[in-house]
Amino acid sequence: MILTKNMLHRRFSAVLEHWPGESFRAKFFDPQIPNGFLTFERDDSGKVSGIKLDFPPLLDVDFSELEIRRKNESVFRSLVTAY
């Protein structure tokens, strides 16, 4: 699985390796971006409701401050692409 966002440069793309449970290790293509983990959160019906990020801070970006929540189906489809 590859995590990417079309409008971002390839350096913010990562390969996701499954980790125990709902977690994945993200290994970024750009070696200057630290690898980290993301965990899919589910609502009461079992649908993915958000993503929790666990990455070391990158310069002035603190990934723990980001809150990723489901807005609609297309958001997740454009963010996560399976290969």
N, C-alpha and C positions, 0 to 999 in steps of 0.2 A: 504494500500500500504506500502511496506517496502523498504527503501532505504538501499542498501548494495553494497559492492564491494567484490567479491569472494576472492580476494587475501588479503583483510584486515581482521583483527581479528574482531570477532562479536562485540566488543566494539564500533566499528564505524558503526554499523547498527542502524537504527532508524525507528520507525513507523511514517508514514506521515499522518497527519490529515488535511483534506481539509479546507482551509481558504478562505475568499472571493476572487473571481477572479481566477487568475492563481497561487495563493500562497498555500503553505502547511506548517503546523507547524511540525517540526521534533522533536520527543521525542526519544532520544537515550536510548538504553537498559542499557548502562553504566551510572550510576548516576553522575559520575565525569565529564562527558562531558555535557556542557551546551546545553539546548534546544535552538532552533532557528527557522528561517524561510527560505524557499527557494521558489523562484518564477520562473516558466517556462517562458522563453522569446520566442516569435514567430516571424518568418520572414513575409514578405509581403504576402506569399501564405498561411499563417496560420500554417505552420509546426513549431514544437519546434526547435529553433535555439541555445538555450543555457539555462543555469540555473544560476540565481543570488542567492548568499548565503547571509544571514543576521544572523550571529551567533556571540555571544560574543567571544573575543579572548580566546584561550585555550593555556596556557603556552606560547610557542613561535610560535603558529600558529595563523595567522590573516586571517580568512576565507574570509574577504572582498578583500584580495589580489588575491584570486583564480578566474580565469576566465574559466568557463566551456562552451565550444562551441561544436556544433555538428560537428563531424568528419565523421561519417557514422552511419547507422541505428543500427549496432551491439553495438556501444558504449552505447547508451541509453537503449537498451534492457538488457545489462549486469549490468547497474547501477541501474535501477529502475525495481523492480519486483512486479507485482500486486499479491495480495493474495485474 
